[in-house]
Amino acid sequence: MRGRWPAGQKGARKSENIPSAVDTKTMHPTCLIRTLLVALALLFTTSSAFAQDVEALVNALPEGGYSDREKVIFDLAATGDERVAGLLDALGEGDLYVREEDGRVVAGKRAGRDYALTDALTGEELGTAPSSALEKIRVNNRLRRAVRSAIGQLTLMSPSPPVRLRAARSLLRNADPDSLELLGTALAAETDPQVKKMMETARAAIIIKTDAGIEEKAAAIDLLAARGDREALAMLTGAHSSAAPELQPVIERGIAGIERKLAMWDGLQNVWYGLSLGSVLLLAAIGLAITFGVMGVINMAHGEIVMLGAYTTFAVQQVIRTSFPGLFDYSLAIALPLAFLVTALVGIAIERGIIRWLYGRPLETLLATWGLSLFLQQTVRTIFGPNNREVGNPSWMSGAFDLAGLSITWNRLWIIVFALVVFAVLLAVLNRTPLGLQMRAVTQNRRMASSMGIRTPWVDAMTFGLGSGIAGMAGVALSQIDNVSPNLGQSYIIDSFMVVVFGGVGNLWGTLVGALTLGVANKFLEPYAGAVLAKIFILVFIILFIQRRPRGLFALKGRAVDA
Amino acid sequence: MITRTLLRAFDGKTSLVVAILITIAIAVPASNLYLPVGHPLRVPNHFVPLLGKYLTYAMLALALDLVWGYCGILSLGHGAFFALGGYAMGMYLMRQIGDRGVYANPILPDFMVFLNYQELPWFWYGFDMFWFAAIMVVLVPGLLAFVFGWFAFRSRVTGVYLSIITQAMTYALLLAFFRNDMGFGGNNGLTDFKDILGAPLQAGSTRAALFAASAIALALSFIVCSAIVRSKLGKVLVAVRDAESRTRFLGYRVDNYKLFAFTASAVIAGIAGALYVPQVGIINPGEFAPANSIEIVIWTAVGGRGTLVGPIVGAVLVNAGKSWFTGVFPEFWLFALGGLFVAVTLFLPKGIVGALAQGWTALKARRVSARAEDGSDAAPEPSPAE
């Protein structure tokens, strides 16, 4: 509801899937060819023989002046040795030293008063040394630039496609004209279509900046426009002012195209966010739709029952973490039925203990259940503490995937699916089971149902238990996207009531339509009005809407309603 | 005619309540100001604004009782009218600070300087004058209640639906006042007040005067409410509460009666808010929280709705209990409040005063029948709708 997306570790996990270390052992034949090609190409860019031994080059680093060092850096890059990247990184950071006793080049990190040393190339531990025993290999700005470009070369030629992709993407951001030649070489050797496309785009971004011919530039602009994201838009806008007059219309066309495309994706993204928010609203409100809609009971403790469901998930995960760590991915599957049971029992207890004495006095029910909600909140606060509790995402619910420009997080997707499944099941229970039949009978005419032999008190208790149990399952789902705290329920209760009242009391379809409409409307208003104003607009809209249709979108008709 | 209606309000019970309130209005400040420190009968300094706060709460509960106890409209948004009155007073107090603020800007309050306002927003004009602020205290809550009620009652939004949209109203206002762009100080609200009508707020005499003002305002609202309730209009209100459709079919314009009660109640709530702010020294958007409004309902319910004394008793008792509880067992206050809600609705549907009155009439009836005398025909208290 608050639009909180999982932050911190919930979102960070997805990055684990991207391999970061370059695997040198499994060098593919094509990679070998590439290395050779690269090496050949580099022969032209750097004037030295590449076959020199890497170690020898490393040992040559400390010698001579800055310009000698620059040459060595490029020679090192030319070797294409994977270990060189780390060494160059350290050099750029100013962490490379020469050990005075044997003249060995080492990487040093400060550890207390001494330096912890590792071999510059292999990363082998070499113990510690005081700063007096080390001499720093100095770098100036020109060398740092050389180091950066050398690292770019190395990664652009890396045998691992993801590394090359990243290198190409960073080139696209920097658009450094010096890298153009290198990029051309890499492009010629590239086989992976995705990486190749990225490299071509990067090349286009660079070409716009250089003084290439009009034809070539126009092609580059088209290529960038085809990319169609905000980066490309920024590049084209940047190039617009300085471009030749012949190119201006081309760039303008490109910008317009990108903007159109972005607007469309923004719209789609808003629909997606709206559906996601709507599904959360649906989950929170659907239990209320039963207790309020079917039974006419104002249950202000509904939010707290959702909260109990979320805390059940927390408790289940706690047990799993301490006793059965292997089962963590199944924690939600275990928590769902448990949460249903726990909250359904709590619901039945509430109905038997409090609500049944107050039937026909809706305003009193409201007050009593409000009191109950305070009670439940404080109970949870006493047991679990007032702070947010950590509920983890199982692996199949964390991360995100891209669907043609839309970034879709798995947990949101699963929650939408879950909300719809719960809705369908509930609909089936109400329309296809004996319990549902009895529920509807009691709702429509309690005394007649009673004379037909339906045990109305039992049906009341079961209905309330069902509504509460569904609220508990909603709590399991919400624990995945919201903070689990004793205040969880309060943030949902007003919105849930709005959904039920807007959709029409006593009508599950109304709740579905109401939740999704309010969710999507909210997300479409947010970019223009901001999150808070959007919510205020929605509230005002509902207040006005109730004036027009006091019984909601899908109102029940008939005499029984007015009773 | 109005004086006659008001005078008619003075039967024995009303006179008694008013006399008690006026005695309090004189006795508490007098004992605080003129008795020496340490005297057993002296009201300690920090107690004066605390008791004054209870009295404004009592006024708020009385306002709610007028619509809920006598007209059957359960408003879950009365905190909004209270807070709006409070904000109007807070704006006046803010302007009184002048150049004594942290940023020493003679026109702009501190938070506006902090938020880079260049000039005073238009809705802050006039609040440097007390009479203007006093009018706004009445006008803003009254107007909001009038517009809101006019829409709601005309389209016959009743019962639970009305409760829920009043809750939505106060929630929307809560969100709005939390915004810094609104020009009401965002979530910090208005605070750091210095003086009111030239008298420093921290001074004992000002506090005593504010206390006396609260007690007298409460007494006046009590007179007004009891005049309303006893008039013909009040009888129609009770009829609306007990059988709205029937009253409508009898030819009464039910909407107008409800609208009158709702607006009058909002005005009383606004005045209560205006008296509350200088005694507490702060007003922030938290006052709009739906939970606060529901708490007002429980004060009224505990004391006894449908009786005018009940909400006063309830508000003072519950808040005194809250002060005591949060001091002694802060952990358990919510348990106690929650339990109170449940217990009162289940076991004391008429509240303390309602139950006492019922017991009293039962006792009297028994005595009457025992002595077989006539003469005392005490009308039973009107009972609230079930």
Contacts between the chains, C-beta under 8 A, distances in Angstrom:
chain1	res1	chain2	res2	distance
A	298	B	160	5.7
A	298	B	163	8.0
A	354	B	342	6.2
A	354	B	346	6.8
A	357	B	346	5.8
A	358	B	345	6.7
A	358	B	346	7.5
A	360	B	386	7.4
A	361	B	386	5.9
A	362	B	159	6.4
A	362	B	160	5.0
A	363	B	74	4.7
A	363	B	159	7.4
A	363	B	160	7.1
A	363	B	163	6.9
A	364	B	345	4.6
A	364	B	349	7.0
A	365	B	345	7.9
A	366	B	74	7.5
A	366	B	160	7.1
A	366	B	163	6.7
A	367	B	294	7.6
A	367	B	297	6.3
A	367	B	298	6.6
A	367	B	301	6.3
A	367	B	341	5.4
A	367	B	344	7.7
A	367	B	345	5.1
A	368	B	341	6.0
A	368	B	342	5.0
A	368	B	345	4.2
A	368	B	346	6.7
A	370	B	294	5.4
A	370	B	341	5.8
A	371	B	298	7.5
A	371	B	337	7.0
A	371	B	338	4.3
A	371	B	339	6.8
A	371	B	340	6.6
A	371	B	341	2.2
A	371	B	342	4.5
A	371	B	345	7.6
A	372	B	338	6.3
A	372	B	341	7.4
A	372	B	342	6.1
A	373	B	338	7.4
A	374	B	334	4.8
A	374	B	335	7.8
A	374	B	337	5.6
A	374	B	338	3.6
A	374	B	341	7.1
A	375	B	334	7.1
A	375	B	335	6.1
A	375	B	338	3.4
A	375	B	339	6.6
A	375	B	342	7.5
A	376	B	338	7.9
A	377	B	334	6.5
A	378	B	331	7.6
A	378	B	332	7.8
A	378	B	334	3.8
A	378	B	335	5.3
A	378	B	338	6.9
A	379	B	335	7.9
A	381	B	334	8.0
A	382	B	331	6.7
A	490	B	291	7.6
A	494	B	167	6.6
A	494	B	168	6.9
A	494	B	171	5.4
A	494	B	290	6.5
A	497	B	164	5.3
A	497	B	167	7.6
A	498	B	164	7.8
A	498	B	168	6.5
A	501	B	161	6.5
A	501	B	164	5.7
A	501	B	165	7.9
A	532	B	175	5.2
A	532	B	176	7.7
A	532	B	178	6.8
A	532	B	179	5.6
A	533	B	179	7.4
A	535	B	172	7.9
A	535	B	175	5.8
A	536	B	172	4.9
A	536	B	175	5.2
A	536	B	176	5.5
A	539	B	168	4.9
A	539	B	169	7.8
A	539	B	171	6.3
A	539	B	172	4.0
A	539	B	175	7.7
A	540	B	172	6.0
A	542	B	165	7.4
A	542	B	168	6.1
A	543	B	148	8.0
A	543	B	165	4.9
A	543	B	168	5.5
A	543	B	169	6.3
A	543	B	172	7.7
A	544	B	151	7.5
A	546	B	152	7.9
A	546	B	155	7.8
A	546	B	157	5.7
A	546	B	161	6.2
A	546	B	165	5.4
A	547	B	151	4.9
A	547	B	152	6.6
A	547	B	154	7.8
A	547	B	155	4.3
A	547	B	157	6.6
A	548	B	155	7.1
A	550	B	155	5.9
A	550	B	156	6.3
A	550	B	157	5.0
A	550	B	158	8.0
A	550	B	161	6.1
